[in-house]
Amino acid sequence: MRKNTLTAVALSAVLLLGGCGKVEDNSADTEKTLAAELSDRLDNGDYDISFNISGAAAEDGLSLRIRRFGSDSFMSMDNKGVYTEFVNVDNKTYMIFPEVRCYRITDNSGGFGSTFVKMEKDDKLTDLSEENGRTTEVYTSSDSGGNSTFTFVFDTAKGAEGIEKITEDNGGELTETDVTSVSFSSEPITLPDFSDYDNITDGEPVTDVAQVKFYIYYTFGLNEEEAAAQGLDYNEIAHMKLDEQKRFYKELEEKLKGSESSE
């Protein structure tokens, strides 16, 4: 599990329990642990998992859903009002913004997102306990020089499918992943109908209106309906001169900040 992938994915998870039994970290058999089983199933099968990330790696909070079906994979991410879907089908990855009907084809590989909820094979098991129907496993990161630990908490009766929370402690900075649903099965992954979408892939011809629509959504979190409620006219903005656009966006930013502070 590596939270430093969070930034890339975006454009591109229980506090340690007391009384944990110490395990020899140079001879721990992680093949039988629940975290190892979870990681193996994520690497080798279908899944559908939803979770929320908060703390040092996601100060504003981040909600994700990851799925895999066969060789295809999917991730949705809601970050500060911007909803993004990543879909990898037929060895091609699409970054999709349904709220403003835009998409782009990226160079990202498939399988994105699973690193948030699995251990690395060389991580060392250092603590293990069972209490009140919960299994807690603590690992020291294999690539952090011993500075990072990951604590996995499971509902013991449910096994690997009972993962509830993962906490990364990186030198005292905590990042928590709260798992809200887990299934080791998934529905087929398909692309939406792009007939009324704008292709904003680099190198593709993109209209000025589509560029404005996407910029306002990605920068300010306003979808088409919300932009209309603010009185924004994409076509009018698209025909502004560059300095006029910069001034307009600055004023919009100040207006939206003022609205947030008054709530």
Rosetta blueprint (number, residue, H / E / L):
1 M L
2 R L
3 K H
4 N H
5 T H
6 L H
7 T H
8 A H
9 V H
10 A H
11 L L
12 S L
13 A L
14 V L
15 L L
16 L L
17 L L
18 G L
19 G L
20 C L
21 G E
22 K E
23 V L
24 E L
25 D L
26 N L
27 S L
28 A L
29 D L
30 T H
31 E H
32 K H
33 T L
34 L H
35 A H
36 A H
37 E H
38 L H
39 S H
40 D H
41 R H
42 L H
43 D H
44 N H
45 G L
46 D L
47 Y E
48 D E
49 I E
50 S E
51 F E
52 N E
53 I E
54 S E
55 G E
56 A L
57 A L
58 A E
59 E E
60 D E
61 G E
62 L E
63 S E
64 L E
65 R E
66 I E
67 R E
68 R E
69 F E
70 G L
71 S L
72 D E
73 S E
74 F E
75 M E
76 S E
77 M E
78 D E
79 N E
80 K L
81 G L
82 V E
83 Y E
84 T E
85 E E
86 F E
87 V E
88 N E
89 V E
90 D L
91 N L
92 K E
93 T E
94 Y E
95 M E
96 I E
97 F E
98 P H
99 E H
100 V H
101 R L
102 C E
103 Y E
104 R E
105 I E
106 T E
107 D L
108 N L
109 S L
110 G L
111 G L
112 F L
113 G L
114 S H
115 T H
116 F H
117 V H
118 K L
119 M L
120 E L
121 K L
122 D L
123 D L
124 K E
125 L E
126 T E
127 D E
128 L E
129 S E
130 E E
131 E E
132 N L
133 G L
134 R E
135 T E
136 T E
137 E E
138 V E
139 Y E
140 T E
141 S L
142 S L
143 D L
144 S L
145 G L
146 G L
147 N L
148 S E
149 T E
150 F E
151 T E
152 F E
153 V E
154 F E
155 D E
156 T H
157 A H
158 K H
159 G H
160 A H
161 E H
162 G H
163 I E
164 E E
165 K E
166 I E
167 T E
168 E E
169 D E
170 N E
171 G L
172 G L
173 E E
174 L E
175 T E
176 E E
177 T E
178 D E
179 V E
180 T E
181 S E
182 V E
183 S E
184 F L
185 S L
186 S L
187 E L
188 P L
189 I L
190 T L
191 L L
192 P L
193 D L
194 F H
195 S H
196 D H
197 Y L
198 D E
199 N E
200 I L
201 T L
202 D L
203 G L
204 E L
205 P L
206 V L
207 T L
208 D H
209 V H
210 A H
211 Q H
212 V H
213 K H
214 F H
215 Y H
216 I H
217 Y H
218 Y H
219 T H
220 F H
221 G L
222 L L
223 N L
224 E H
225 E H
226 E H
227 A H
228 A H
229 A H
230 Q L
231 G L
232 L L
233 D L
234 Y H
235 N H
236 E H
237 I H
238 A H
239 H L
240 M L
241 K L
242 L H
243 D H
244 E H
245 Q H
246 K H
247 R H
248 F H
249 Y H
250 K H
251 E H
252 L H
253 E H
254 E H
255 K H
256 L H
257 K H
258 G H
259 S H
260 E H
261 S H
262 S H
263 E L
